[in-house]
């Protein structure tokens, strides 16, 4: 375009003609043709792609350089200071300019945004530390580093001073002692403060008293900070504090700080010490670790100087030097361990004495109560008790009365015991108890023999020595407590698998487990039930079948589980288990399958064709044994019906039969119960209809049998021959050649037209269908066109 390129036609060298401008066009796509000089010229074409590469010719140039800017010293981070700008005459990316700070940025006080040139505050500024920054700003174009061009300039930033420092006193507290006789005009003290702000005008300060100047007794020089007396001191308290303030004169809002001048007035010994309380009360545990401070007494004296200094002492009540009083602090300490059971309280008289001459004194009392701790072991008596008795005592039976004492205050006492027999084996603790009064009782029956109860008493921390109660129990007649009921009735559904017990038999009293044992003595036919000898829990030992045994009467006894030589009166009960019916018995037809019936087509409507007795072994009178019958299939046109209730239901004729229309009927009848889920039985009535002499005689082929039956396993091989039917024809001509056809086969079976062999075409499934009724037709092969000749046929039924 525009003839920017040329080519030398003999060498193929290409040339640029006018100068190129990448900004105008960056890429050229040229098409070059090469042609030979034969009689018939031939040529080839090639594409040449020319890319114009940019050249970095210009440096960035700043506008309005060098730059000047100012910013407040309290400017926050992110404050915009100035926006520098530069441009580059190069086109495309070489003309893009970025900025950076290369020097002068002390403490990284500033930051520049590279693409925009905006300069921001990046750190804390302080005019007093550095009032001016001279930054070197570099503007660079975007060419590669090897050809990149840049220009620099300076940015001078002036920090504007603000009053940002608080003046500080040389001391936080100035202390002064003044005689009460000090006169007006007397210099009390001089305070001073300094300020880091500059210039000096910011550092100039004024002083003032802002609080504590009772009755305007003191004056202060605003320029020098000198505090003087201006009125009498006699009516002032012995000590007080003046609050003084220093305020600078900086621009904008001024800054100030405060200090304290503590003034103490000295006088004669005019006052006696005064305790903060007329009586001190303190509770001290007898287990306190010594030495240890238990309380502090404090007295105040309004005199100044040594006359106001107080010392403390114990005047009375410190028998045995148990306590110590620090004379300067008033801390009262215990030096000797305490025992509440020996001495439960102390009353100390404490005296406060000031430092005057002569001194003044005052007194107070300190009441010390010693609190109890559990530091004494309980004492249990008597140490041994022995007794003998028969085992027919009533419970609870008192065995012994023990006494437990404790010197501690209001002890919380409890008893513990352990029972063993003569062999040293532990006895169930539930057989005995020790009441809070110390009475030892037997709560329930235990076997005869010799026992020993080891009883202790505890206050929760300490345990007494053991008191032994030795028992000898002699036997009498053993009476087993009666059962809770003399007869138990439990229904259990047949066929259930129960892992847990279905009933627990218990006695009218609740002896410890293992005292008596339970057993089934009769009625456990087939060992269908088990009983826990210790627990009385009755379990199933096998599944139950109501149709086999509908009721179990179990005789159960409870006898002692311990050896005894005395008469025993056992306990008996009766457990009657009724086996509840579940629908686990399917209805059953008591007829052959199929039921074959042959009737003449002349049989009358309403006639009984077959009796179909159907029964159910489930419990009579329940929904599980309530039966309903229905015709499931084979009743097209409602020709048949059922009447009567099970078990004597009849299949009867509801419409006339016609041999010529249908010679065989396969009627499927279902019998189902009303249980949940419903169970069903089915049977098939194979009804063969015989003709009457109601048409002109005919002569044709006849089957050797009219009904065939065979059985086959559901895994029979597809293609195998199941049965072969055959027919014969009395004709002596070619009409006696017989052909066979098959109906009602559902595509599962096929017949060989010549041999009558029936083969299996598809796999069988007895759970889907277990009975098939096929109709086979045998037809003679009559000669068409012969006068008086016609085709004859006959049918047979095949039940598979």
Secondary structure as UniProt FT lines:
FT   TURN            2..3
FT   STRAND          5..7
FT   TURN            9..11
FT   STRAND          14..16
FT   TURN            22..24
FT   STRAND          27..35
FT   STRAND          43..51
FT   STRAND          61..62
FT   STRAND          67..72
FT   TURN            73..74
FT   TURN            77..78
FT   STRAND          80..83
FT   STRAND          86..87
FT   HELIX           92..95
FT   STRAND          97..103
FT   HELIX           106..108
FT   STRAND          110..112
FT   TURN            114..116
FT   STRAND          118..121
FT   TURN            127..129
FT   STRAND          132..141
FT   TURN            145..147
FT   STRAND          150..160
FT   STRAND          168..169
FT   STRAND          173..179
FT   TURN            180..181
FT   TURN            184..185
FT   STRAND          187..190
FT   STRAND          193..194
FT   HELIX           200..203
FT   STRAND          205..211
FT   HELIX           214..216
FT   STRAND          218..220
FT   TURN            222..224
FT   STRAND          226..229
FT   TURN            234..235
FT   STRAND          239..248
FT   STRAND          256..266
FT   STRAND          274..275
FT   STRAND          279..285
FT   TURN            286..287
FT   STRAND          292..296
FT   STRAND          299..300
FT   HELIX           305..308
FT   STRAND          310..316
FT   HELIX           319..321
FT   STRAND          323..325
FT   TURN            327..329
FT   STRAND          331..334
FT   TURN            340..342
FT   STRAND          345..354
FT   STRAND          361..371
FT   STRAND          379..381
FT   STRAND          384..390
FT   TURN            391..392
FT   STRAND          397..401
FT   STRAND          403..405
FT   TURN            409..410
FT   STRAND          414..421
FT   TURN            422..423
FT   HELIX           429..431
FT   STRAND          432..434
FT   TURN            436..437
FT   STRAND          439..442
FT   STRAND          449..458
FT   STRAND          467..474
FT   STRAND          478..479
FT   STRAND          487..493
FT   TURN            494..495
FT   STRAND          503..504
FT   TURN            513..514
FT   STRAND          516..522
FT   HELIX           525..527
FT   STRAND          529..531
FT   TURN            533..535
FT   STRAND          537..540
FT   TURN            546..548
FT   STRAND          551..560
FT   STRAND          568..569
FT   STRAND          571..580
FT   STRAND          588..589
FT   STRAND          595..600
FT   TURN            601..602
FT   TURN            605..606
FT   STRAND          608..612
FT   STRAND          614..615
FT   TURN            620..621
FT   HELIX           623..625
FT   STRAND          627..633
FT   HELIX           636..638
FT   STRAND          640..643
FT   TURN            646..647
FT   STRAND          649..653
FT   TURN            659..661
FT   STRAND          664..673
FT   STRAND          680..690
FT   STRAND          702..703
FT   STRAND          707..709
FT   TURN            714..715
FT   TURN            718..719
FT   STRAND          721..724
FT   STRAND          727..728
FT   HELIX           734..736
FT   STRAND          738..743
FT   TURN            746..748
FT   STRAND          749..751
FT   TURN            753..755
FT   STRAND          757..760
FT   TURN            766..768
FT   STRAND          773..780
FT   TURN            784..785
FT   TURN            787..788
FT   STRAND          793..799
//
